[in-house]
Amino acid sequence: MTRLFRQPRFLLFVVVSALILAVLWAARGALFPFALGLVVAYLLIPLVNHVQAAMPAGFRSHGLARPVAIIVVYLAGLALVGIFLGFLAPLVVSQIGLLVNAAPALYQEGQALVNQALEAWNAYLTADLQRMIQEYAQRLGPGILSAVQRGTLRTIGIVTNTVSWVLGLLVIPFWLFFVLNDSDKAKRGALKLLPPPLRPDAEALRIIVDRVLGAYIRGQLILAFSVGLMATLGLMVLGVEFALLLGIAAGAFEIFPFIGPILGAIPAVIVALLQDPGLALRVVVLFAAIQQIENVLLVPKINGAAVALHPALIMVVLVVGQQLFGLAGMLIAVPLTAVLRDVVNYLYLRVGDEGARPAEALAAVGYGDSVTPIVREVPAATTETAPAVTSYRLEG
């Protein structure tokens, strides 16, 4: 192992990787569009692979299957965007206008409900407690609003304060085309930078990260769409105002694991409460039913075991992620924990007393059915100057 880390190629790989990471960190403010592009790539790669497999033999023989598949997926995506802009966008804009016009009346109704609740509680509280609660409420409201404003402005400033960010948005479609078209070549090139004995483990770890992140991103978006659709239809049936906006909000909050459904239900319950307290109770029942459908039927089928974590652990990692990295930490905490879980299990099997082979360890962790070819051991040629060692190459 000592000889391995002294190899010039490995040292070159480490130095180049460190320099690349340093440059990326320094330019992180302008790389947000490319991060979104990588998310889109995770979503599109399986679809592109499926379309490519369905291409005629003539396209594959001339090397056109992959580019044509990407173009077909692009056109399908543009069609979906056109449908959204043509049908849903006008409804969303209309409901936003109605909400803006109704905001003063909703605020007055909400203030009246709060005053009624305070009057009911005042019958059981002393004068000193009433004064303390009123002073605390007066300080809490502006404090929350100020914190939200500062956080929003800071986020927008970090993301959009450079011309590079705008240029990134313009080049993303072209950059994404090359990422989708040459993803396999990039993976092979990265592996060739490593010494042969490290390549199987590097490929196994890549498979783990790719499978977990891909499953998580696709799963969360599917869950968001499903929950948003169920919430919108349910709120329409119940007669809640602004059902489409509230359903979209419920779906958007779904990107936050575990706490997302609770956050998504709060706006709908508040609007329903302003209409009728009985309606608010029915909305609570609706979201409880949606949550049960999600947990029992959708999550096991969509995410499966790839990101399965105990709810108690999810709550802890969300708090830790938020404390360390804020909103971004909450978004990455769960998939990062799932990745670390499988990576640690894999490495534990590899460095154990018996030392499972890479393919065996990967299968034991649960990735034996990976579509991506794993690795196969092949004996290296024996020379007079070097003893026989075991090297590796990718199958396929």
TIKE-824265 format. One record per residue (C-alpha): residue in three letters; y, z, x. Coordinates in pm, 1 decimal. Example, Ala and Ser with C-alpha at 12.3 -4.5 7.8 and 13.67 -1.06 7.14 Angstrom:
<pts>
(pt "ALA", (-450.0, 780.0, 1230.0))
(pt "SER", (-106.0, 714.0, 1367.0))
</pts>
This chain:
<pts>
(pt "MET", (0.0, 0.0, 0.0))
(pt "THR", (235.5, 74.6, 290.3))
(pt "ARG", (178.7, -274.5, 427.0))
(pt "LEU", (255.7, -414.6, 84.6))
(pt "PHE", (601.6, -260.4, 68.6))
(pt "ARG", (680.2, -382.7, 418.8))
(pt "GLN", (622.8, -744.9, 329.3))
(pt "PRO", (944.6, -951.0, 366.4))
(pt "ARG", (895.8, -1118.4, 28.6))
(pt "PHE", (873.8, -786.2, -152.9))
(pt "LEU", (1180.0, -650.7, 29.2))
(pt "LEU", (1368.8, -968.9, -57.9))
(pt "PHE", (1270.2, -925.6, -422.1))
(pt "VAL", (1394.8, -564.9, -426.2))
(pt "VAL", (1726.9, -648.9, -260.9))
(pt "VAL", (1794.9, -950.8, -482.2))
(pt "SER", (1699.8, -756.1, -795.3))
(pt "ALA", (1934.3, -470.0, -700.6))
(pt "LEU", (2221.3, -712.9, -641.2))
(pt "ILE", (2161.5, -889.8, -971.7))
(pt "LEU", (2153.8, -560.2, -1161.4))
(pt "ALA", (2476.7, -448.3, -991.6))
(pt "VAL", (2655.1, -771.7, -1085.4))
(pt "LEU", (2527.0, -756.5, -1444.5))
(pt "TRP", (2643.9, -397.5, -1479.7))
(pt "ALA", (2987.4, -484.3, -1344.8))
(pt "ALA", (3018.2, -772.2, -1594.2))
(pt "ARG", (2855.5, -590.6, -1886.2))
(pt "GLY", (3166.8, -620.9, -2104.6))
(pt "ALA", (3135.7, -1000.6, -2110.0))
(pt "LEU", (2757.5, -1010.7, -2151.1))
(pt "PHE", (2740.4, -890.7, -2509.9))
(pt "PRO", (2697.5, -1246.0, -2649.9))
(pt "PHE", (2412.2, -1306.7, -2408.6))
(pt "ALA", (2247.3, -981.9, -2516.2))
(pt "LEU", (2264.5, -1109.6, -2873.5))
(pt "GLY", (2121.2, -1437.0, -2747.9))
(pt "LEU", (1822.2, -1256.0, -2599.0))
(pt "VAL", (1765.5, -1082.8, -2932.2))
(pt "VAL", (1771.7, -1419.6, -3105.4))
(pt "ALA", (1532.8, -1554.9, -2841.9))
(pt "TYR", (1284.4, -1277.3, -2918.2))
(pt "LEU", (1302.6, -1377.7, -3282.5))
(pt "LEU", (1271.1, -1750.7, -3224.4))
(pt "ILE", (1009.6, -1775.8, -2948.3))
(pt "PRO", (709.0, -1717.4, -3180.7))
(pt "LEU", (847.2, -1969.7, -3429.6))
(pt "VAL", (916.8, -2224.7, -3154.9))
(pt "ASN", (563.4, -2177.0, -3019.1))
(pt "HIS", (419.3, -2234.6, -3366.2))
(pt "VAL", (622.1, -2551.6, -3423.8))
(pt "GLN", (535.6, -2674.8, -3074.4))
(pt "ALA", (163.6, -2629.6, -3142.5))
(pt "ALA", (199.2, -2846.2, -3454.5))
(pt "MET", (364.9, -3133.3, -3266.2))
(pt "PRO", (174.5, -3465.3, -3234.3))
(pt "ALA", (-17.7, -3527.5, -2913.5))
(pt "GLY", (229.4, -3799.3, -2812.8))
(pt "PHE", (514.0, -3548.0, -2791.2))
(pt "ARG", (305.6, -3308.8, -2582.2))
(pt "SER", (190.9, -3581.2, -2341.9))
(pt "HIS", (550.4, -3681.0, -2269.3))
(pt "GLY", (677.1, -3322.0, -2237.7))
(pt "LEU", (887.0, -3349.2, -2553.5))
(pt "ALA", (701.2, -3100.7, -2773.1))
(pt "ARG", (900.1, -2794.3, -2663.7))
(pt "PRO", (1251.0, -2946.4, -2683.3))
(pt "VAL", (1177.3, -3108.5, -3020.0))
(pt "ALA", (1036.7, -2780.9, -3153.1))
(pt "ILE", (1354.2, -2599.7, -3047.4))
(pt "ILE", (1570.9, -2862.3, -3217.2))
(pt "VAL", (1364.7, -2833.9, -3537.7))
(pt "VAL", (1408.8, -2454.6, -3535.5))
(pt "TYR", (1782.1, -2496.6, -3470.4))
(pt "LEU", (1816.0, -2732.7, -3767.0))
(pt "ALA", (1622.1, -2494.9, -3991.4))
(pt "GLY", (1850.3, -2209.4, -3882.1))
(pt "LEU", (2160.7, -2415.7, -3955.8))
(pt "ALA", (2020.3, -2496.1, -4299.7))
(pt "LEU", (1972.0, -2124.7, -4372.5))
(pt "VAL", (2325.8, -2050.2, -4256.1))
(pt "GLY", (2455.2, -2327.8, -4480.6))
(pt "ILE", (2267.2, -2185.4, -4778.9))
(pt "PHE", (2412.1, -1841.3, -4709.3))
(pt "LEU", (2767.0, -1972.8, -4678.3))
(pt "GLY", (2726.5, -2185.2, -4988.9))
(pt "PHE", (2572.3, -1930.2, -5224.0))
(pt "LEU", (2590.1, -1571.8, -5097.8))
(pt "ALA", (2918.5, -1573.9, -4905.9))
(pt "PRO", (3136.1, -1646.7, -5214.0))
(pt "LEU", (2966.6, -1360.5, -5401.5))
(pt "VAL", (3020.5, -1123.5, -5110.5))
(pt "VAL", (3386.4, -1221.3, -5077.1))
(pt "SER", (3434.6, -1179.1, -5451.8))
(pt "GLN", (3285.6, -831.4, -5452.2))
(pt "ILE", (3494.5, -731.6, -5149.9))
(pt "GLY", (3807.1, -835.5, -5339.7))
(pt "LEU", (3699.1, -637.7, -5644.1))
(pt "LEU", (3627.7, -334.1, -5427.7))
(pt "VAL", (3968.1, -353.6, -5260.0))
(pt "ASN", (4140.4, -372.3, -5599.3))
(pt "ALA", (3933.6, -86.6, -5738.7))
(pt "ALA", (3970.9, 135.2, -5430.6))
(pt "PRO", (4274.5, 336.6, -5558.1))
(pt "ALA", (4105.5, 411.6, -5889.8))
(pt "LEU", (3778.7, 503.3, -5715.8))
(pt "TYR", (3967.0, 735.0, -5482.0))
(pt "GLN", (4134.8, 913.0, -5773.8))
(pt "GLU", (3802.8, 952.0, -5954.2))
(pt "GLY", (3643.8, 1089.8, -5639.9))
(pt "GLN", (3928.5, 1332.2, -5585.6))
(pt "ALA", (3894.7, 1451.3, -5945.7))
(pt "LEU", (3520.6, 1513.1, -5898.6))
(pt "VAL", (3586.0, 1707.7, -5579.0))
(pt "ASN", (3852.3, 1918.7, -5748.3))
(pt "GLN", (3615.8, 1995.0, -6035.8))
(pt "ALA", (3345.5, 2097.8, -5792.2))
(pt "LEU", (3588.1, 2320.2, -5601.7))
(pt "GLU", (3706.9, 2484.6, -5921.7))
(pt "ALA", (3346.6, 2558.7, -6016.6))
(pt "TRP", (3278.7, 2711.1, -5674.5))
(pt "ASN", (3603.2, 2908.8, -5673.6))
(pt "ALA", (3466.5, 3126.8, -5952.2))
(pt "TYR", (3211.5, 3263.0, -5703.8))
(pt "LEU", (3432.2, 3281.6, -5392.4))
(pt "THR", (3694.9, 3528.0, -5281.1))
(pt "ALA", (4052.5, 3418.8, -5218.2))
(pt "ASP", (4007.4, 3437.7, -4841.0))
(pt "LEU", (3699.0, 3213.6, -4850.5))
(pt "GLN", (3878.9, 2966.0, -5076.6))
(pt "ARG", (4169.4, 2948.0, -4832.5))
(pt "MET", (3935.8, 2900.7, -4535.2))
(pt "ILE", (3747.7, 2618.3, -4709.5))
(pt "GLN", (4069.3, 2440.0, -4805.3))
(pt "GLU", (4208.3, 2464.6, -4451.6))
(pt "TYR", (3880.8, 2342.2, -4301.3))
(pt "ALA", (3864.9, 2048.1, -4543.7))
(pt "GLN", (4222.7, 1952.8, -4464.2))
(pt "ARG", (4145.6, 1942.9, -4092.6))
(pt "LEU", (3803.7, 1780.6, -4128.6))
(pt "GLY", (3910.9, 1471.0, -4323.8))
(pt "PRO", (4176.8, 1343.5, -4080.5))
(pt "GLY", (3954.1, 1438.4, -3786.0))
(pt "ILE", (3666.1, 1226.5, -3911.8))
(pt "LEU", (3896.4, 933.5, -3988.5))
(pt "SER", (4056.7, 955.1, -3645.5))
(pt "ALA", (3717.6, 969.7, -3471.2))
(pt "VAL", (3592.9, 666.9, -3663.2))
(pt "GLN", (3909.7, 473.2, -3581.2))
(pt "ARG", (3889.7, 559.7, -3210.5))
(pt "GLY", (3521.1, 470.5, -3191.1))
(pt "THR", (3571.0, 141.2, -3371.6))
(pt "LEU", (3870.0, 36.9, -3163.6))
(pt "ARG", (3696.5, 137.8, -2841.8))
(pt "THR", (3386.1, -61.7, -2930.4))
(pt "ILE", (3587.6, -367.9, -3026.2))
(pt "GLY", (3795.8, -336.3, -2711.6))
(pt "ILE", (3495.4, -312.5, -2481.8))
(pt "VAL", (3322.2, -607.7, -2642.7))
(pt "THR", (3610.5, -845.3, -2700.7))
(pt "ASN", (3870.6, -769.6, -2434.4))
(pt "THR", (3778.7, -1055.7, -2205.3))
(pt "VAL", (3805.9, -1431.8, -2223.2))
(pt "SER", (3450.2, -1441.4, -2089.3))
(pt "TRP", (3328.5, -1294.0, -2415.2))
(pt "VAL", (3478.1, -1583.4, -2613.0))
(pt "LEU", (3339.0, -1836.8, -2367.9))
(pt "GLY", (3000.4, -1665.7, -2395.5))
(pt "LEU", (2997.1, -1718.8, -2771.4))
(pt "LEU", (3067.6, -2088.9, -2721.2))
(pt "VAL", (2790.2, -2146.0, -2469.5))
(pt "ILE", (2525.8, -1926.5, -2634.7))
(pt "PRO", (2361.9, -2210.2, -2836.7))
(pt "PHE", (2319.8, -2422.1, -2522.1))
(pt "TRP", (2213.9, -2125.4, -2308.1))
(pt "LEU", (1962.2, -2021.2, -2571.4))
(pt "PHE", (1813.2, -2371.9, -2570.7))
(pt "PHE", (1737.9, -2348.0, -2198.2))
(pt "VAL", (1603.1, -1993.1, -2235.8))
(pt "LEU", (1361.6, -2104.8, -2506.6))
(pt "ASN", (1264.7, -2422.8, -2322.8))
(pt "ASP", (1204.5, -2270.8, -1978.9))
(pt "SER", (1091.9, -1917.0, -2062.2))
(pt "ASP", (741.4, -1973.7, -1924.9))
(pt "LYS", (874.9, -2129.4, -1602.6))
(pt "ALA", (1107.2, -1833.2, -1552.1))
(pt "LYS", (820.8, -1587.8, -1591.2))
(pt "ARG", (604.3, -1776.2, -1340.9))
(pt "GLY", (893.9, -1798.3, -1094.6))
(pt "ALA", (960.7, -1424.9, -1116.1))
(pt "LEU", (593.6, -1347.2, -1055.2))
(pt "LYS", (584.5, -1569.9, -747.4))
(pt "LEU", (852.9, -1352.5, -586.9))
(pt "LEU", (609.4, -1059.7, -589.1))
(pt "PRO", (321.1, -1012.8, -347.3))
(pt "PRO", (-7.8, -1130.4, -504.4))
(pt "PRO", (-155.5, -778.3, -545.1))
(pt "LEU", (142.1, -673.1, -759.7))
(pt "ARG", (144.4, -974.6, -990.5))
(pt "PRO", (-123.9, -857.3, -1237.7))
(pt "ASP", (52.1, -524.8, -1294.0))
(pt "ALA", (391.1, -693.5, -1323.5))
(pt "GLU", (252.7, -937.3, -1580.9))
(pt "ALA", (82.4, -654.6, -1771.1))
(pt "LEU", (405.2, -454.1, -1785.1))
(pt "ARG", (594.7, -763.7, -1898.6))
(pt "ILE", (344.6, -811.8, -2180.4))
(pt "ILE", (389.5, -450.8, -2290.8))
(pt "VAL", (769.2, -473.3, -2292.5))
(pt "ASP", (767.1, -814.6, -2460.3))
(pt "ARG", (523.3, -713.6, -2731.5))
(pt "VAL", (694.6, -382.9, -2814.1))
(pt "LEU", (1051.6, -516.2, -2812.2))
(pt "GLY", (955.8, -834.1, -2996.2))
(pt "ALA", (766.2, -642.0, -3263.3))
(pt "TYR", (1047.3, -389.1, -3299.0))
(pt "ILE", (1331.0, -639.6, -3329.7))
(pt "ARG", (1147.7, -867.9, -3569.4))
(pt "GLY", (1017.9, -571.0, -3766.0))
(pt "GLN", (1358.8, -408.0, -3806.4))
(pt "LEU", (1517.7, -732.8, -3925.3))
(pt "ILE", (1236.5, -795.1, -4174.0))
(pt "LEU", (1266.5, -436.5, -4297.6))
(pt "ALA", (1644.8, -472.5, -4324.8))
(pt "PHE", (1609.0, -788.5, -4533.3))
(pt "SER", (1338.6, -634.2, -4752.9))
(pt "VAL", (1525.3, -308.6, -4812.7))
(pt "GLY", (1851.7, -491.5, -4874.1))
(pt "LEU", (1685.6, -720.0, -5128.9))
(pt "MET", (1510.5, -433.3, -5310.6))
(pt "ALA", (1828.3, -223.4, -5313.7))
(pt "THR", (2041.9, -511.0, -5443.3))
(pt "LEU", (1802.0, -596.7, -5725.8))
(pt "GLY", (1750.2, -230.9, -5816.5))
(pt "LEU", (2122.3, -156.4, -5826.1))
(pt "MET", (2182.8, -465.0, -6039.3))
(pt "VAL", (1918.5, -352.0, -6287.8))
(pt "LEU", (2072.9, -4.4, -6304.1))
(pt "GLY", (2419.5, -150.3, -6358.9))
(pt "VAL", (2584.0, -11.1, -6045.3))
(pt "GLU", (2910.6, -179.9, -5950.7))
(pt "PHE", (2928.0, -379.8, -5626.6))
(pt "ALA", (2547.5, -399.7, -5617.1))
(pt "LEU", (2541.9, -688.9, -5369.3))
(pt "LEU", (2771.7, -515.2, -5118.5))
(pt "LEU", (2583.4, -187.7, -5150.9))
(pt "GLY", (2250.5, -367.0, -5104.5))
(pt "ILE", (2377.4, -542.9, -4791.9))
(pt "ALA", (2500.8, -207.0, -4658.8))
(pt "ALA", (2158.7, -50.4, -4724.7))
(pt "GLY", (1990.2, -334.0, -4536.8))
(pt "ALA", (2236.1, -312.5, -4246.9))
(pt "PHE", (2178.9, 61.0, -4202.2))
(pt "GLU", (1806.5, -9.7, -4179.6))
(pt "ILE", (1850.9, -107.5, -3814.0))
(pt "PHE", (1875.9, 267.6, -3744.5))
(pt "PRO", (1519.6, 399.7, -3761.4))
(pt "PHE", (1439.9, 701.2, -3977.9))
(pt "ILE", (1801.1, 790.0, -4064.5))
(pt "GLY", (1896.0, 436.6, -4172.7))
(pt "PRO", (1758.2, 463.9, -4527.5))
(pt "ILE", (1949.7, 790.2, -4580.1))
(pt "LEU", (2275.5, 643.2, -4451.4))
(pt "GLY", (2222.4, 328.9, -4659.9))
(pt "ALA", (2175.7, 528.8, -4979.4))
(pt "ILE", (2495.2, 733.8, -4944.8))
(pt "PRO", (2748.5, 458.9, -5041.7))
(pt "ALA", (2539.6, 355.8, -5344.8))
(pt "VAL", (2504.4, 717.2, -5463.1))
(pt "ILE", (2878.6, 776.4, -5425.9))
(pt "VAL", (2972.6, 463.9, -5623.8))
(pt "ALA", (2717.2, 549.0, -5892.7))
(pt "LEU", (2845.7, 907.4, -5906.9))
(pt "LEU", (3196.7, 780.0, -5974.1))
(pt "GLN", (3058.2, 575.7, -6262.9))
(pt "ASP", (2827.2, 839.1, -6412.5))
(pt "PRO", (2648.0, 1144.2, -6265.2))
(pt "GLY", (2331.8, 1045.2, -6449.4))
(pt "LEU", (2346.9, 701.0, -6289.6))
(pt "ALA", (2375.9, 862.3, -5945.5))
(pt "LEU", (2051.7, 1049.7, -6008.1))
(pt "ARG", (1877.9, 724.1, -6099.2))
(pt "VAL", (2010.7, 564.6, -5780.1))
(pt "VAL", (1865.9, 853.5, -5577.8))
(pt "VAL", (1528.9, 791.8, -5743.4))
(pt "LEU", (1561.6, 418.3, -5668.2))
(pt "PHE", (1621.1, 472.3, -5296.9))
(pt "ALA", (1343.9, 731.8, -5279.5))
(pt "ALA", (1106.9, 471.5, -5426.8))
(pt "ILE", (1229.9, 207.6, -5180.1))
(pt "GLN", (1171.5, 452.1, -4895.9))
(pt "GLN", (814.9, 514.9, -5010.2))
(pt "ILE", (743.6, 142.0, -5039.7))
(pt "GLU", (885.0, 91.6, -4691.2))
(pt "ASN", (683.9, 372.5, -4530.4))
(pt "VAL", (353.9, 308.6, -4708.6))
(pt "LEU", (344.5, -71.6, -4736.6))
(pt "LEU", (600.2, -239.8, -4512.2))
(pt "VAL", (620.3, -41.3, -4187.4))
(pt "PRO", (242.9, -34.3, -4115.0))
(pt "LYS", (212.3, -408.8, -4174.0))
(pt "ILE", (534.1, -519.5, -4003.4))
(pt "ASN", (559.8, -292.7, -3700.0))
(pt "GLY", (198.1, -181.2, -3678.5))
(pt "ALA", (90.6, 28.4, -3381.7))
(pt "ALA", (327.8, -141.4, -3136.8))
(pt "VAL", (616.6, 96.4, -3210.5))
(pt "ALA", (436.3, 364.5, -3413.0))
(pt "LEU", (597.8, 699.3, -3330.3))
(pt "HIS", (576.2, 1031.6, -3509.2))
(pt "PRO", (882.7, 1103.5, -3729.2))
(pt "ALA", (945.3, 1431.8, -3544.6))
(pt "LEU", (959.4, 1245.3, -3213.9))
(pt "ILE", (1186.1, 978.8, -3364.5))
(pt "MET", (1438.2, 1244.1, -3469.2))
(pt "VAL", (1442.8, 1392.0, -3118.5))
(pt "VAL", (1483.3, 1058.9, -2937.0))
(pt "LEU", (1758.4, 950.0, -3177.3))
(pt "VAL", (1955.6, 1265.8, -3101.7))
(pt "VAL", (1899.4, 1223.5, -2727.7))
(pt "GLY", (1994.2, 854.2, -2739.7))
(pt "GLN", (2312.0, 926.1, -2934.4))
(pt "GLN", (2409.8, 1203.6, -2694.8))
(pt "LEU", (2358.6, 987.6, -2386.4))
(pt "PHE", (2480.6, 643.0, -2498.3))
(pt "GLY", (2635.2, 682.7, -2843.9))
(pt "LEU", (2562.4, 419.1, -3106.3))
(pt "ALA", (2387.4, 191.8, -2857.2))
(pt "GLY", (2163.1, 482.0, -2758.9))
(pt "MET", (2051.8, 528.1, -3118.3))
(pt "LEU", (1960.6, 159.8, -3137.4))
(pt "ILE", (1753.7, 149.8, -2817.4))
(pt "ALA", (1603.9, 500.2, -2824.8))
(pt "VAL", (1300.1, 422.2, -3040.8))
(pt "PRO", (1186.9, 92.4, -2880.1))
(pt "LEU", (1250.7, 234.2, -2531.3))
(pt "THR", (1035.8, 537.3, -2613.6))
(pt "ALA", (758.2, 312.0, -2743.8))
(pt "VAL", (774.3, 102.3, -2426.3))
(pt "LEU", (759.2, 411.2, -2204.7))
(pt "ARG", (463.8, 544.1, -2402.4))
(pt "ASP", (254.6, 232.1, -2341.4))
(pt "VAL", (371.1, 186.9, -1981.6))
(pt "VAL", (278.0, 545.0, -1895.8))
(pt "ASN", (-62.6, 502.5, -2061.1))
(pt "TYR", (-121.4, 181.1, -1867.0))
(pt "LEU", (-21.8, 331.4, -1532.4))
(pt "TYR", (-232.1, 641.3, -1602.1))
(pt "LEU", (-538.5, 420.5, -1643.0))
(pt "ARG", (-453.5, 217.2, -1332.8))
(pt "VAL", (-408.0, 515.2, -1097.4))
(pt "GLY", (-692.8, 724.7, -1235.0))
(pt "ASP", (-998.3, 824.9, -1038.9))
(pt "GLU", (-1189.6, 510.9, -1133.1))
(pt "GLY", (-882.4, 287.6, -1131.6))
(pt "ALA", (-921.3, 47.0, -1422.5))
(pt "ARG", (-840.9, -317.6, -1351.2))
(pt "PRO", (-512.9, -453.6, -1494.8))
(pt "ALA", (-679.4, -648.3, -1776.6))
(pt "GLU", (-900.0, -349.8, -1864.1))
(pt "ALA", (-608.6, -106.4, -1865.8))
(pt "LEU", (-400.0, -343.9, -2075.2))
(pt "ALA", (-681.2, -382.1, -2327.5))
(pt "ALA", (-732.3, -4.8, -2341.2))
(pt "VAL", (-364.2, 47.4, -2420.8))
(pt "GLY", (-399.3, -194.9, -2711.9))
(pt "TYR", (-289.1, -532.0, -2577.0))
(pt "GLY", (-626.1, -697.7, -2529.0))
(pt "ASP", (-551.6, -943.7, -2808.9))
(pt "SER", (-225.2, -1061.8, -2653.2))
(pt "VAL", (-165.1, -1431.8, -2703.0))
(pt "THR", (-18.2, -1451.6, -2353.7))
(pt "PRO", (-294.4, -1500.2, -2095.1))
(pt "ILE", (-334.6, -1182.4, -1898.8))
(pt "VAL", (-468.3, -1196.4, -1544.9))
(pt "ARG", (-793.5, -1268.2, -1372.9))
(pt "GLU", (-903.6, -1139.0, -1036.9))
(pt "VAL", (-999.5, -1397.2, -776.5))
(pt "PRO", (-1116.9, -1322.4, -422.9))
(pt "ALA", (-875.8, -1423.1, -152.6))
(pt "ALA", (-992.3, -1634.1, 139.6))
(pt "THR", (-1100.4, -1432.7, 440.3))
(pt "THR", (-934.1, -1516.2, 768.1))
(pt "GLU", (-990.2, -1402.1, 1124.8))
(pt "THR", (-653.3, -1224.8, 1136.4))
(pt "ALA", (-670.3, -1049.0, 799.3))
(pt "PRO", (-946.2, -871.6, 613.5))
(pt "ALA", (-1065.1, -990.2, 277.4))
(pt "VAL", (-842.6, -856.0, -0.1))
(pt "THR", (-821.5, -904.9, -371.5))
(pt "SER", (-543.6, -1131.3, -495.5))
(pt "TYR", (-457.7, -1231.8, -848.9))
(pt "ARG", (-340.3, -1532.0, -1038.6))
(pt "LEU", (-245.7, -1598.7, -1397.6))
(pt "GLU", (-494.1, -1773.8, -1618.1))
(pt "GLY", (-368.2, -2087.8, -1787.9))
</pts>
